[in-house]
Amino acid sequence: MNNKAFVFSVILFMFSVFSDNVIFDSDAKADNDVVAVVNGQKLSRNELAAILIDVYGREGIDRLIRRTLVKQEAKRLNVRVNEEEIAERKELIVKAETERQMKKSGLKDEEDLKRELEKVGATIEQYQRNIIKSYETAIGEVAAMLLAEKIIKKTINITDEELHEAYEEQFGEKILAQQIVSRTMRDAEKILERINAGSDFEALAKKESIDRNSASRGGRMRPFGPQGILGKEVAYLKKGDISEIIKTDSGYHILNIVNRIPRSMKKFSEVRDELVKLVTARKIQNRLSPWLLNLVESAEITKNLPD
């Protein structure tokens, strides 16, 4: 079995191990206090609760408190979510988790995923159903998150300036580049000398760059526009050019221009609604944690969970 198939067999094992070896509630429903039967031995709800509280108690009670506070605030503000919205978010979760596992396992597309799952006797439908099952216990969490987002959204104002900035970011010219970041100017000068002498940029980035995030990708950066510190410094460079040393708060950068992508032909008016959604989502995410923290700090909370 190759590495990809092994990864997915492990994933499937994690999802299916219990159903293969344990009788769940559907087969033990004569006794509501029995959550499972293992080789004839009954496991009680109290045993399960004790273990879960012991292992996850503090995290669980904090999550339950936040969820309760969000629902109380939503009730006060008359904010609601419906089953359709929850189902839609579940679909997004399943899609994101599937894509995350595919990327982690080096799978190119859904057909590749299907082939790997077939090797362990499973279908993509079964795999995605198992993801849904794993999130079913967190549906209350999904509902609370949707409520929180709706509450925060009511407080958000978006300016034309923000929309035009988002337009440039999404549809403006893009620069694709590799970088090597050094701690000192002297280190950067030595590396630039090696590049000018013919050393491989990608190999140097992996070995020498202090920005380990981009270094692990051979120095490849996220696409950026000709704005900002780096953008302005390399705006005049062409594909294949090497920049001078650029100083930022992160260190001393040398950039290799891999490509330049011209701005989109789409007009601002054509994508304005899309940009509103984008900026709104970003603002919600930026405000969510501080809003929840304020909600907790403003509440009267007594925890009775033993140490």
Backbone as a ProteinNet text record, in pm:
[ID]
protein_1_A
[PRIMARY]
MNNKAFVFSVILFMFSVFSDNVIFDSDAKADNDVVAVVNGQKLSRNELAAILIDVYGREGIDRLIRRTLVKQEAKRLNVRVNEEEIAERKELIVKAETERQMKKSGLKDEEDLKRELEKVGATIEQYQRNIIKSYETAIGEVAAMLLAEKIIKKTINITDEELHEAYEEQFGEKILAQQIVSRTMRDAEKILERINAGSDFEALAKKESIDRNSASRGGRMRPFGPQGILGKEVAYLKKGDISEIIKTDSGYHILNIVNRIPRSMKKFSEVRDELVKLVTARKIQNRLSPWLLNLVESAEITKNLPD
[TERTIARY]
85.8	0	88.8	65.6	147.6	110.7	189.5	169.8	33	-15.8	-145.1	-255.9	-253.7	-356.9	-347.6	-224.6	-208.9	-269.6	-246.4	-303.3	-454.4	-515.4	-661	-715.6	-638.5	-684.7	-684	-585.8	-581.9	-701.1	-730.8	-845.6	-973.8	-991.3	-1112.3	-1117.8	-1001.3	-998.3	-1045	-998.1	-1038.1	-1188.6	-1248.7	-1392.7	-1472.5	-1415.6	-1497.7	-1465.3	-1355.6	-1311.9	-1419.8	-1491.7	-1592.5	-1708.6	-1754.5	-1869	-1835.5	-1706.2	-1668.8	-1660.3	-1633.6	-1605	-1697.5	-1779.6	-1863	-2007.8	-2098	-2240.9	-2285.2	-2340.5	-2381.5	-2525.4	-2576.2	-2706	-2819.1	-2809.6	-2918.2	-2936.3	-2827.9	-2836	-2844.8	-2844.8	-2851.3	-2956.4	-3057.2	-3154.4	-3252.7	-3243.6	-3330.2	-3294.3	-3168.1	-3123.1	-3064.1	-3135.3	-3089.8	-2960.7	-2922.7	-2799.1	-2677.3	-2700.2	-2589.4	-2555.4	-2431.5	-2391.2	-2323.1	-2270.8	-2206.7	-2193.6	-2175.9	-2150.5	-2027.4	-1923.4	-1797	-1774.3	-1782.1	-1764.5	-1852.9	-1976.7	-2072.5	-2071.5	-1970.5	-1961	-2028.5	-2121.9	-2194.7	-2113.5	-2113.1	-2049.2	-2159	-2157.1	-2266.7	-2243.4	-2352.1	-2347.3	-2264.4	-2274.7	-2198.6	-2048.6	-2008.5	-1867.1	-1813.9	-1892.7	-1854.5	-1843.8	-1942.9	-1943.3	-1823.2	-1788.2	-1674.9	-1544.3	-1526.9	-1404.4	-1399.7	-1511.3	-1514.6	-1491.6	-1551.7	-1531.6	-1387.1	-1329.9	-1192.3	-1094.9	-1117.9	-1024.3	-1053.3	-1182.7	-1219.8	-1300.8	-1310.4	-1400.8	-1383.2	-1261.3	-1238.4	-1265.5	-1214.6	-1239.3	-1388.3	-1451.6	-1593.9	-1681.3	-1652.5	-1735.6	-1717	-1593.9	-1570.2	-1646	-1646.6	-1719.8	-1870.4	-1919.1	-2060.9	-2101.7	-2014.9	-2042.9	-2051	-1953.3	-1954.4	-2078.5	-2112.1	-2229.7	-2355.7	-2365.1	-2482.1	-2491.6	-2378.4	-2377.1	-2417.4	-2369.2	-2405.6	-2555.4	-2610.6	-2753.9	-2836	-2788.5	-2858.3	-2857	-2742.5	-2730.9	-2817.2	-2820.3	-2902.5	-3050.4	-3090.6	-3230.1	-3263.7	-3171.5	-3193.2	-3208.4	-3131.2	-3132.1	-3226.6	-3296.8	-3392	-3323.4	-3206.9	-3131.9	-3150.2	-3179.1	-3205	-3128.1	-3106.9	-3057.5	-3154	-3164.9	-3256	-3179.1	-3252.5	-3190.4	-3119.4	-3173.3	-3111.4	-2973.1	-2961.1	-2832.2	-2730.8	-2777.5	-2689.5	-2643.6	-2736.2	-2702.4	-2600.6	-2618.8	-2525.9	-2386.2	-2378.2	-2247.5	-2183.7	-2266.6	-2214.7	-2151.3	-2214.6	-2160.1	-2023.9	-2013.4	-1886	-1777.9	-1816.3	-1721.8	-1671.9	-1764.8	-1728.6	-1635.5	-1669.1	-1586	-1445.8	-1439.2	-1309.8	-1226.2	-1289.3	-1216.5	-1167	-1249.8	-1208.8	-1089.7	-1097.4	-987.4	-860.8	-878.4	-762.3	-690.7	-768.5	-708.7	-645.4	-709	-652.8	-518.5	-513.6	-389.4	-281.2	-320.6	-226.5	-167.5	-250.6	-208.5	-151.1	-145.3	-87.5	-175.8	-308.3	-401.5	-440.9	-443.2	-462.9	-607.6	-698.9	-838.5	-929.3	-1060.3	-1157.1	-1144.7	-1107.4	-1088.7	-972.9	-867.9	-754	-798.1	-880.2	-934.2	-1017.4	-1103.6	-1188.6	-1105.2	-998.9	-913.9	-846.6	-800.1	-734.2	-832.9	-954	-1055.1	-1096.5	-1101	-1136.6	-1037.1	-912.4	-809	-834.4	-911.4	-944.3	-1092.4	-1154	-1291.4	-1395.5	-1374	-1468.7	-1499.1	-1606.9	-1646.1	-1632.3	-1630.6	-1620.8	-1745.6	-1860.3	-1984.7	-1975.4	-1920.7	-1902.7	-1805.6	-1698.9	-1598.4	-1658.3	-1737.8	-1796.9	-1907.4	-1979.9	-2080.6	-2013.9	-1897.6	-1825.5	-1777.7	-1739.9	-1702.5	-1823	-1939.3	-2061.3	-2091.6	-2079.6	-2106.3	-2015.3	-1889.9	-1794.1	-1827.4	-1904.7	-1942.9	-2083.1	-2156.3	-2295.3	-2307	-2210.8	-2214.1	-2180.9	-2130.1	-2092.5	-2191.7	-2310.6	-2407.8	-2446.1	-2457.3	-2485.3	-2378.4	-2254.2	-2143.2	-2156.7	-2195.7	-2214.4	-2325.1	-2435.8	-2547	-2502.9	-2426.2	-2379.1	-2286.1	-2200.4	-2109.9	-2186.7	-2288.6	-2370.2	-2442.8	-2493.2	-2559.3	-2461.8	-2341.7	-2240.4	-2207.2	-2192.2	-2160.2	-2271.5	-2395.9	-2508.7	-2513.5	-2485.7	-2487.1	-2378.9	-2258.4	-2147	-2172.4	-2231.3	-2257.9	-2344.2	-2434.3	-2521.4	-2441.6	-2320.2	-2239.8	-2139.4	-2135.3	-2030.4	-2072.9	-1984.2	-1999.4	-1881.7	-1909	-1803.8	-1796.6	-1675.4	-1656.9	-1617.4	-1635.9	-1593.9	-1442.8	-1370.9	-1224.8	-1184.3	-1251.4	-1222	-1254.3	-1362.7	-1401.3	-1301.2	-1253.6	-1155.5	-1021.9	-985.6	-863.6	-877	-993.7	-1019.2	-1018.7	-1070.2	-1072.1	-929.6	-842.1	-702	-635.2	-666.2	-606.7	-651.1	-779.5	-834.5	-817.7	-832.3	-837.8	-728.5	-645.9	-537.6	-419.8	-315.3	-195.2	-135.3	-82.9	-21.3	123.9	206.7	347.2	370.5	425	461.7	611.9	655	797.9	843.1	974	1040.4	1120.9	1141.8	1219.9	1319.7	1427	1520.2	1529.8	1506.5	1508.9	1626.7	1706.4	1823.1	1806.7	1883.2	1874.1	1949.8	2062	2145.6	2173.1	2212.1	2246.7	2366.8	2464.3	2584.1	2548.7	2460.6	2417.4	2348.2	2263.4	2191.1	2287.9	2390.1	2488.9	2564.3	2597.8	2668.5	2580.9	2452.5	2359.9	2339.9	2328.6	2310.2	2431.5	2550.4	2672	2666.3	2617.7	2607.7	2503.3	2392.4	2289.3	2345.7	2415.3	2473.1	2581.5	2641.8	2745.2	2685.3	2550	2484.8	2424.8	2428.5	2370	2219	2164.1	2021.1	1940.9	1846.9	1771.3	1688.1	1617.3	1528.5	1606.3	1720.5	1802.6	1853.2	1894.2	1940.6	1827.7	1708	1593.2	1564	1564.5	1536.2	1639	1763.8	1872.3	1898.1	1888	1937.4	1828.8	1708.8	1607.7	1559.1	1545.5	1495.5	1342.8	1279	1133.4	1104.6	1089.1	1078.3	949.2	847.8	722.4	745.9	803.6	829.2	949.5	1044	1162.8	1125	1025.9	982.8	924.5	885.7	831.8	933.1	1059.4	1161.9	1159.4	1107.8	1102.5	976.2	886.8	766.4	677.2	634.2	550.6	407.1	317.1	180.5	181.4	97	91	61.5	126.5	104.3	101.8	44.5	33.2	149.4	157.6	266.2	246.4	178	163.5	244.1	245.1	317.3	466.6	541.1	686.2	751.5	723.6	786.6	735.7	604.3	545.9	605	618.9	674	819.7	894.4	1037.2	1064.4	969.4	993.1	897	820.4	718	777.1	901.7	965.1	1034.5	1044.3	1119.4	1036.8	1107.3	1042.3	1062.9	991.6	1004.4	1151.2	1202.3	1341.4	1439.2	1395.7	1484.4	1500.9	1617.4	1646.8	1649.2	1584	1575.3	1705.2	1715.4	1817.4	1772.6	1852.4	1817.2	1715.2	1605.3	1495.2	1481	1488.5	1477.9	1333	1284.6	1152.9	1168.5	1058.4	1062.4	1093.1	1073.7	1096.1	1240.1	1317.7	1455.9	1495.6	1593.9	1647.4	1610.9	1531.1	1472.5	1543.9	1558.3	1599	1489.6	1435.7	1324.2	1364.3	1313.6	1325.8	1187.4	1171.6	1041	1012	914.7	879.9	786.7	691.9	597.6	521.4	457	368.8	235.9	128.2	-5.4	-77.2	-119.8	-186.4	-319.5	-365.1	-490.2	-607.5	-710.6	-829.1	-902.8	-976	-1055.9	-1192.5	-1221.8	-1350.6	-1357.2	-1470.5	-1489.4	-1532.4	-1501.1	-1536.7	-1686.7	-1766.4	-1912.4	-1962.1	-1889.7	-1930	-1908.2	-1812	-1776.1	-1800.6	-1872.5	-1890.8	-1958.2	-2063.9	-2134.4	-2043.2	-1961.9	-1865.5	-1766	-1722.9	-1627.1	-1689.6	-1816.6	-1887.4	-1887.8	-1916.7	-1918	-1779.6	-1676.6	-1540	-1498.1	-1519.9	-1480	-1561.2	-1689.4	-1774.3	-1724	-1692.7	-1643.5	-1513.6	-1425.8	-1298.8	-1320.7	-1410.3	-1437	-1500	-1589	-1651.4	-1543.5	-1453.5	-1348.6	-1255.8	-1226.1	-1138.8	-1204.4	-1336.3	-1406.9	-1457.7	-1460.2	-1524.7	-1461.6	-1331.7	-1264.9	-1278	-1251	-1269.7	-1414.9	-1510.2	-1652.5	-1687.3	-1641.7	-1667.2	-1601.4	-1479.5	-1408.2	-1483.5	-1532.9	-1610	-1739.1	-1800.5	-1924.2	-1899.8	-1788.1	-1753.8	-1720.3	-1640.1	-1597.3	-1711.6	-1815.3	-1929.6	-2035.4	-2020.8	-2122.7	-2089.8	-2192.1	-2174.2	-2167	-2048.2	-2026	-1968.6	-2026	-1974.1	-1951.8	-1826.4	-1794.1	-1786.3	-1855.2	-1856.6	-1784.1	-1708.1	-1635.4	-1516.9	-1503.2	-1393.8	-1259.6	-1155.1	-1018.9	-970
-120.4	0	124.6	220.8	340.3	435.3	543.5	634.5	699.5	735	801.9	710.1	586.4	491.3	466	461.7	439.2	552.4	675.2	789.7	778.9	746.4	740.9	619	508.6	393.9	426.6	506.7	549.7	639	732.4	820.9	739.2	645.8	563.6	478.3	431.6	353.2	436.9	560.7	648.6	669.2	678.8	700.9	574	456.5	336.1	237.1	258.1	159	124.7	225.4	199.3	117.7	154.6	85.5	-58.8	-90.4	-226.6	-316.1	-260.7	-342.7	-319.5	-217.1	-180.2	-173	-222.2	-207.5	-76.3	12	142.2	141.9	258.5	276.6	207.6	203.3	144.7	-2.5	-70.9	-211.4	-233.4	-127.1	-140.7	-48.2	-17.5	82.9	32.8	-96.7	-146.5	-79.5	-32.7	33.7	168.1	276.8	409.5	451.6	385.8	420.2	350.8	260.7	189.5	257.5	305.7	374.5	280	168.3	70.6	-62.1	-168.3	-301	-357	-388.7	-437.8	-580.8	-674.9	-815.4	-856.2	-808.9	-844.6	-755	-667.2	-577	-444.9	-403.7	-279.3	-160.3	-56.3	70.2	172.3	232	320.3	464	538.3	680.6	754.9	712	776.3	755.5	635.4	608.9	699.6	709.7	796.8	941.3	988	1127.5	1155.5	1059.5	1080.1	1096.3	1011.8	1020.5	1151.7	1187.6	1310.6	1434.3	1435.7	1550.3	1557	1439.1	1435.1	1483.7	1442.6	1475.5	1611.6	1640.4	1760.7	1860.6	1838.1	1917.9	2067.5	2115.2	2260.4	2320.1	2253.2	2300.6	2295.1	2187	2169.3	2271.6	2300	2395.5	2535.7	2569.9	2702.1	2715.4	2608.2	2610	2621.7	2548.1	2552	2690.7	2752.9	2887.3	2987.1	2980.7	3073.4	3052.1	2924.5	2894.1	2949.2	2934.1	2982.4	3134.5	3201	3347.5	3399.6	3333.5	3374.6	3360	3247.6	3225.5	3324.5	3359.3	3459.5	3595.3	3630.6	3759.1	3759.8	3647.3	3637.1	3650.4	3590.6	3601.5	3746	3813	3953.9	4041.5	4010.7	4092.3	4037.8	3930.1	3867.4	3821.9	3757.6	3703.8	3552.3	3497.2	3353.5	3293.9	3161.5	3085.3	2969.5	2926.1	2816.5	2690.7	2581.1	2452.7	2455.2	2532.2	2542.3	2605.6	2709.6	2776.2	2682.8	2605.5	2510.5	2402.8	2352.5	2249.2	2301.9	2427.1	2487.8	2498.3	2537.3	2547.9	2409.3	2308.1	2172.5	2129.6	2163.4	2129.4	2196	2320.8	2391.6	2325.1	2279.3	2211.3	2083.3	2005.6	1879.5	1906.5	2005.9	2040	2082	2168.6	2217.6	2104.6	2015.9	1905.1	1807.4	1780.2	1691.8	1751.2	1880.1	1945.7	1949.9	1969	1972.3	1837.7	1728.7	1596.1	1562.9	1606	1582.6	1654	1778.2	1855.2	1792.8	1752.7	1692.3	1563.4	1488.6	1358.5	1366.3	1486.6	1503.9	1456.3	1457.7	1415.7	1534.7	1515.1	1627.6	1672.1	1575.2	1610	1501.3	1518.8	1425.5	1286.3	1278.3	1147.9	1072.2	1144.9	1086.1	1034.8	1114.5	1075.3	947.4	942.1	824.2	698.6	710.4	594.2	544.8	638.5	599.3	536.5	588.5	531.9	392.2	372	239.6	133.3	174.6	79.3	25.5	100.4	53.6	18.3	-2.4	-49.6	51	177.8	282	373.2	448.6	546.8	686.8	785.5	923.3	964.1	904.7	934.6	885.9	764.8	712.4	799.2	838.2	922.3	1054.5	1117.2	1246.3	1230.7	1117.3	1091.9	1077.8	1014.9	999.8	1134.4	1224.7	1359.7	1428.1	1417.3	1477.4	1421.1	1286.4	1223.9	1280.5	1303.5	1353.6	1494.3	1566.8	1703.3	1712.5	1603.1	1610.3	1654.8	1612	1651.8	1799.4	1861.6	2002.8	2093.4	2040.6	2122.5	2245.3	2226.4	2342	2447.9	2402.3	2495.6	2569.8	2497.9	2560.3	2665.1	2631.2	2725.7	2848.9	2828.7	2942.2	3031.5	2969.2	3048	3131.2	3072.2	3145.7	3261.5	3238.3	3345	3458.5	3422.8	3524.1	3606.5	3539.5	3610.4	3707.3	3664.6	3752.3	3873.8	3851.7	3962	4063.8	4015.2	4104.8	4177.1	4106.7	4166.4	4291.6	4294.4	4411.2	4537	4517.9	4632.5	4679.9	4612.5	4639.5	4744.7	4840.2	4939.2	4924.7	4931.3	4914.9	5039.8	5092.7	5214.8	5180.3	5276.7	5258.2	5239.8	5307.7	5293.6	5148.6	5086	4946.5	4854	4883.1	4801.2	4815.7	4937.7	4957.8	4892.5	4894.3	4825	4674.7	4621.2	4479	4446.6	4539.4	4520	4508.3	4598.9	4594.8	4465.8	4424.2	4301.7	4178.2	4173	4055	4057.9	4176.6	4184.5	4271.5	4334.6	4416.5	4332.6	4398.8	4328.3	4247.5	4129.2	4042.7	4013.3	4010.9	3975.6	3840.7	3744.8	3615.1	3614.8	3583.9	3595.4	3491.5	3469.1	3393.1	3491.9	3458.3	3548.2	3471.3	3540.1	3494.2	3607.5	3575.5	3676.6	3648.6	3751.8	3739.7	3826.6	3790.9	3868	3999.8	4000.3	4119.8	4158.2	4282.6	4330.5	4254.3	4224.5	4153.5	4014.3	3944.1	3811.3	3820.3	3922.1	3939.1	3969.9	4049.9	4083.9	3959.6	3870.6	3746.9	3658	3650.3	3567.4	3626	3760.3	3825.1	3800.2	3798.7	3769.7	3628	3534.1	3394	3380.3	3455.1	3451.5	3507.5	3621.1	3684	3597.4	3509	3418.7	3292.1	3279.7	3166.4	3061.4	3082.5	2985	2976.8	2858.6	2836.3	2907.8	2993.7	3075.4	2987.8	2891	2806.8	2728.2	2673.4	2597.7	2687.5	2808.4	2903.4	2941.7	2962.5	2999.7	2891.4	2765.3	2654.9	2645.9	2674.7	2657.1	2780.9	2900.1	3020.4	3114.3	3111.1	3210.2	3188.1	3296.4	3286.7	3284.3	3314.8	3301.1	3156.1	3071.5	2927.8	2891.4	2976.6	2951.3	2945	3052	3055	2967.9	2954.5	2873.2	2729.4	2677.1	2538.5	2518.5	2628.8	2622.8	2675.3	2671.5	2721.9	2872.3	2941.4	3087.7	3144.7	3057.2	3107.1	3183.6	3302.4	3390	3385.7	3432.3	3451.7	3566	3559.7	3669.5	3802.4	3908	4040.2	4145.6	4259.6	4368	4464.6	4558.5	4655.9	4767.7	4734.9	4829.4	4774.8	4845.8	4799.1	4813.1	4777.4	4796.2	4714.2	4584.4	4498.3	4527.9	4547.3	4573	4695.5	4802.2	4926.6	4909.9	4830.7	4813.7	4730.7	4642.1	4554.6	4583.6	4693.1	4723.4	4740.5	4780.5	4807.4	4684.1	4575.8	4458.4	4370.7	4298.2	4207.7	4062.5	3972.6	3829.8	3788.1	3717.9	3672	3766.1	3888.8	3985.7	3953.4	3990.3	3977.6	4117.2	4133.7	4266	4301.3	4427.1	4468.5	4421.3	4444.8	4406.5	4505.8	4454.5	4538	4516	4622	4612.1	4631.3	4538.8	4552.1	4515.1	4520.3	4481.1	4332.5	4255.1	4110.4	4070.8	4163.3	4133	4195.7	4135.4	4186.8	4089.3	4136.3	4050.6	4064.5	3950.5	3947.8	3873.5	3934	3873.6	3833.7	3719.3	3673.2	3679.9	3760.9	3777.7	3658.8	3577.5	3456.5	3488.2	3578.2	3615.3	3739.1	3801.3	3915.2	3888.9	3896.3	3869.4	4003	4036.4	4165.7	4172.6	4294.8	4313.7	4256.3	4215.9	4158.3	4263.9	4216.3	4306.7	4335.3	4267	4289	4429.3	4495.1	4628.5	4619.4	4725.2	4731.6	4709.8	4773.4	4762.4	4619.1	4538.7	4401.1	4310.1	4345.2	4256.3	4321.7	4433	4505.1	4418.6	4347.2	4263.1	4154.5	4098.2	3995.7	4053.9	4177.6	4243.9	4277.2	4314.3	4342.6	4217.3	4102.4	3976.7	3945.2	3967.1	3939.4	4025.8	4157.4	4249.8	4224.5	4195.9	4165.7	4042.7	3936.4	3812.5	3836.8	3917.6	3947.7	4026	4122.1	4202.7	4118.1	4027.8	3939	3855.2	3797.3	3713.4	3793.4	3916.1	4000.3	4040.8	4055.7	4102.2	3989	3866.9	3756.9	3727.5	3708.4	3674.8	3785.2	3912.4	4019.1	4029.4	4007.6	4014.4	3904.8	3782.7	3670.8	3694.6	3745.4	3774.2	3876.8	3982	4084.4	4026.5	3935.9	3871.9	3792.7	3719.9	3639.4	3729.2	3832.6	3920.4	4001.4	4024.2	4103.6	4019.1	3888.1	3798.5	3759.5	3719.2	3662.1	3510.3	3454.8	3313.2	3246.6	3137	3055.7	2914.2	2868.2	2732.8	2639.4	2528.1	2431.4	2302.3	2304.7	2186.2	2163.8	2045.2	2020.5	2020.2	2057.2	2058.1	1914.1
0	0	0	-90.7	-93.1	19.9	33.4	146.3	145.1	24.1	14.6	63.6	15	56.6	205.7	257.6	401	481.5	438	508.9	516.2	401.8	401	472.9	475.4	552	700.6	742.1	882.2	913.6	821.6	841.7	854.1	760.8	763.9	889.4	932.4	1055.7	1173.7	1178.6	1288.9	1290.4	1171.1	1163.6	1190.9	1152	1153.4	1263.3	1337.2	1433.1	1534.7	1580	1681.4	1624.2	1504.6	1447.6	1411.6	1390.9	1357.4	1480.3	1596.6	1713.2	1831.8	1822.1	1934.9	1890.9	1975.3	1949.4	2009.7	1924.5	1974.1	2020.2	2054.5	2117	2041.7	1906.3	1829.3	1862.9	1905	1940.1	2090.3	2166.1	2310.6	2368.2	2288.6	2328.3	2432.5	2467.8	2575	2706	2716.7	2838.6	2798.3	2830.2	2788.9	2856.1	2967	3036.5	2976.4	2882.3	2818.9	2687.3	2674.8	2552	2454.4	2503	2414.7	2486.9	2407.8	2462.9	2394	2470.4	2416.1	2462.9	2368.9	2404.5	2522.4	2521	2624.6	2746	2757.4	2873.6	2841.2	2927.7	2907.4	2957.6	2875	2913.4	2938.7	3055.9	3096.3	3055.6	3051.3	3022.1	3126.7	3252.7	3360.3	3342.4	3296.8	3272.9	3162.3	3056.6	2945.3	2990.8	3065.7	3113.3	3201	3289.4	3379.7	3303.4	3200	3120.3	3042.5	2980.7	2900.8	2986.2	3105.1	3193.8	3240.8	3272.4	3320.4	3213.6	3088.3	2979.6	2917.7	2894.2	2820.1	2902	3032	3114.2	3104	3122.2	3122.4	2983.4	2882.4	2746	2714.5	2755.7	2727	2796.7	2925.6	2999.2	2943.8	2902.2	2842.5	2710.2	2631.6	2505	2528.8	2627.9	2661	2711.5	2789.9	2841.4	2726	2633.8	2519.6	2434.5	2411	2331.1	2396.3	2527.9	2601.9	2595.9	2612.4	2609	2470.8	2366.3	2229.7	2209.1	2252.9	2235.9	2317.3	2437	2517.8	2448.6	2392.2	2322.5	2197.2	2125.9	2005.8	2040.1	2150.1	2193.3	2228.2	2295.6	2333.1	2210	2105.6	1983.3	1876.3	1910.4	1818	1688.5	1704.1	1591.1	1589.1	1471.7	1460.2	1342.5	1350.1	1235.5	1212	1087.3	1056.9	1016.4	1001.5	969.9	835	741.9	609.6	618.9	701.5	719	785.4	883.1	950.8	853.2	771.6	672.9	571.7	530.8	434.9	494.3	622.7	688	703.6	731.7	741.2	609.1	499.4	367.2	346.5	390.2	377.4	461.9	582.4	670.7	606.3	551.2	485.6	367.4	286.5	171	214.1	317	364.2	423.4	500.3	561.7	455.7	354.2	245.4	171.2	140.4	68.5	153	284.6	374.8	374.8	383.9	385.1	250.2	141.1	8.5	-5.8	38.2	28.9	115.9	237.2	331.6	275.6	201	148.8	7.7	-49.4	-181.7	-294.9	-272.8	-377.2	-463.6	-595.1	-686.6	-697.7	-705.3	-726	-668.3	-688.4	-631	-691.4	-818.2	-881.2	-816.1	-783.8	-713.4	-576.4	-509.2	-379	-390.4	-492.4	-511.9	-531.6	-610.3	-636.4	-508.8	-426.4	-302.4	-204.6	-201	-112.4	-157.3	-287.8	-341	-296.3	-277.3	-235	-94.7	-15	120	129.2	11.2	7.4	49.6	20.1	59.9	-57.2	-43.4	-144.5	-86.3	-175.8	-129	-51.8	-88.4	-16.3	128.1	147.5	283.3	362.3	297.2	361.8	408.6	322.8	358.3	462.4	457.1	561	697	698.9	825.3	879.4	788.8	832.9	896.6	831.2	886	1023.3	1037.3	1167.4	1275.1	1239.2	1338.2	1384.6	1300.8	1337.7	1396.4	1394.8	1439.7	1585	1667.2	1807.4	1825.5	1719.4	1729.1	1658.4	1624.8	1553.1	1635.2	1767.2	1852.9	1840.5	1822.3	1805.3	1672.5	1568.1	1437	1443.5	1510.1	1523.4	1600.4	1708	1788.3	1707	1625.8	1542.3	1439.4	1379.5	1283.3	1350.9	1470.5	1546.2	1574.8	1619.6	1650.6	1526.6	1412.5	1288.9	1250.9	1268.1	1234.1	1326.8	1453.9	1550.6	1515.7	1488.7	1456.4	1324.8	1230.4	1098.9	1110.4	1208.1	1227.9	1263.9	1316.6	1362.4	1257.5	1143.4	1045	942.9	921.1	814.1	718.5	590.6	490.7	404.1	388.5	310.3	166.1	76.9	-62.4	-72	16.7	17.3	45.8	141.7	174.7	57.8	-10.6	-125.6	-240.2	-263.1	-370.4	-334.5	-206.3	-163.4	-187.8	-154.3	-176.2	-325.4	-407	-552.4	-605.6	-560.9	-605.9	-561.3	-441.2	-387	-465.3	-499.5	-565.9	-717.1	-777	-923.1	-984.8	-899.8	-952.4	-998.3	-1045.4	-1090.3	-975.5	-1008.1	-907.8	-945.1	-843.8	-860.8	-794.4	-870	-814.8	-794.2	-673.2	-643.6	-541.6	-539.6	-434.4	-351.4	-224.7	-141	-55.2	-20.6	81.7	183.1	307.9	413.6	506	532.1	619.1	743.5	847.1	972.2	963.2	890.3	883.6	738.7	720	586.3	533	621.1	576.6	525.8	595.9	551.5	415	399.6	273.6	159.6	187.7	84.3	37.1	132.4	95.8	7.6	42.6	-35.2	-174.6	-182.8	-313.1	-402.3	-342.9	-419.1	-476.7	-397.6	-442.5	-554.4	-542.4	-647.6	-777.4	-768.6	-888	-950.5	-867.3	-917.7	-978.6	-972.3	-1037.4	-946	-814.5	-723.1	-743.1	-719.5	-738.1	-629.5	-671.2	-576.3	-482.9	-540.2	-459.9	-354.2	-392.6	-298.1	-186.2	-220.8	-119.6	-24.4	-81	1.7	105	60.6	151.9	263.2	230.7	327.6	411.9	352.7	418.9	472.6	416.3	455	597.4	673.4	810.8	814.9	702.1	693.4	655.5	758.8	733.4	660.6	672	601.2	451.4	396.9	252.9	217	308.3	280.8	249.6	320.5	299	159.2	94.4	-42.2	-143.9	-106.8	-198.8	-212.2	-110.2	-111.1	-171.3	-222.9	-289.3	-191.3	-235.4	-154.9	-205.2	-124.4	-172.8	-274.5	-376.7	-474.3	-404.6	-448.8	-389.6	-498.4	-466.9	-563.3	-553.9	-647.4	-648.5	-546.1	-435.5	-325.6	-207.5	-98.1	19.7	2.8	107.8	106.1	-4.2	-6.1	-106	-246.1	-259.6	-390.9	-458.1	-382.7	-439.1	-479.7	-402.6	-430	-555.1	-591.5	-708.5	-822.9	-811.9	-913	-1052.4	-1061.2	-1190.6	-1249.1	-1171.6	-1216.8	-1310.9	-1398.2	-1492.8	-1448.5	-1514.5	-1486.8	-1500.8	-1398.2	-1399.8	-1333.4	-1301.1	-1235	-1086.1	-1033.6	-890.6	-830.3	-718.6	-655.9	-582.8	-547.3	-452.2	-313.1	-213.2	-75.7	-22.3	29.2	78.7	229.5	305.8	451.6	495.5	577.6	641.7	788.5	861.8	1002.2	1020	913	920.6	889.4	834.8	800.3	668.4	603.1	477	365.6	269.2	166.2	33.4	-34.4	-174.6	-248.4	-355.7	-427.8	-568.8	-610.9	-749.1	-810.7	-915.5	-978	-1069	-1030.4	-1104.6	-1220.7	-1196	-1301.1	-1258.7	-1355.6	-1327.8	-1397.6	-1321.9	-1375.7	-1392.5	-1514.1	-1535.6	-1461.5	-1435.6	-1363.8	-1443.8	-1370.3	-1432.8	-1514.9	-1615	-1696.9	-1633.7	-1522.5	-1456.9	-1396.6	-1417.1	-1362.5	-1216.5	-1142.6	-1000.9	-981.8	-1066.8	-1053.7	-1071.8	-1151.5	-1177.1	-1057	-973	-861.5	-725.2	-724.6	-598.7	-492.8	-530.2	-432.6	-376.6	-462.9	-420.2	-319.9	-346.1	-257.6	-122.4	-123.5	3	90.1	30	105.2	160.5	78.6	120.1	238.1	225.3	331.4	458.5	442.9	557.8	631.9	558.4	620.2	695.4	638.4	705.3	834.1	828.2	947	1057.4	1018.1	1117.2	1185.9	1108.1	1165.2	1255.3	1217.3	1299.8	1431.5	1430.2	1549.4	1638.2	1583.6	1654	1790.1	1794.5	1920.6	2024.3	1989.5	2088.6	2136.4	2045.2	2082.7	2181.7	2155.8	2247.6	2382.1	2380.3	2505.7	2588.1	2522.4	2592.2	2648.8	2573.8	2618.4	2747.2	2750	2867.8	2987.2	2961.8	3071.3	3128.9	3050.1	3096.2	3167.5	3162.6	3219.1	3362.7	3435.7	3568.9	3553.9	3577.1	3552.7	3678.2	3717.6	3827.6	3775.6	3785.3	3740.4	3861.5	3852.3	3961.3	3925.8	3818.7	3778.3	3872.9	3933.9	4027.8	3956.9	4030.5	3973.8	3953.1
[MASK]
+++++++++++++++++++++++++++++++++++++++++++++++++++++++++++++++++++++++++++++++++++++++++++++++++++++++++++++++++++++++++++++++++++++++++++++++++++++++++++++++++++++++++++++++++++++++++++++++++++++++++++++++++++++++++++++++++++++++++++++++++++++++++++++++++++++++++++++++++++++++++++++++++++++++++++++++++++

